[in-house]
Amino acid sequence: MIKTLHGKAHGKTIELEEDLGLSEGQDVEVQVKLPQETGKWGDGILRSAGGWADHPELDTIMEDIYQARKLERRAQMEDV
């Protein structure tokens, strides 16, 4: 028997939205599949925004990346 149910994960426990209809203590085999996100484009970046807000070294890291990209562009322009 294959039955699709929905639920919420809480650590090592999955709380199902409905009863399985099985006997207490019956052995089962579980496959977990995450439902596909149905949000609109850009929701992911909005959820992650601010993740680096409390990292004092972020400004230095971003400046290093900016400078490295400038050097790469200059080198590419010289090769043309």
Secondary structure, DSSP 8 states (H G I E B T S, - for coil): ------EEEETTEEEESS-----TT---------------TTHHHHHHTTTTTT-TTHHHHHHHHHHHHHHHHHHHHHH-
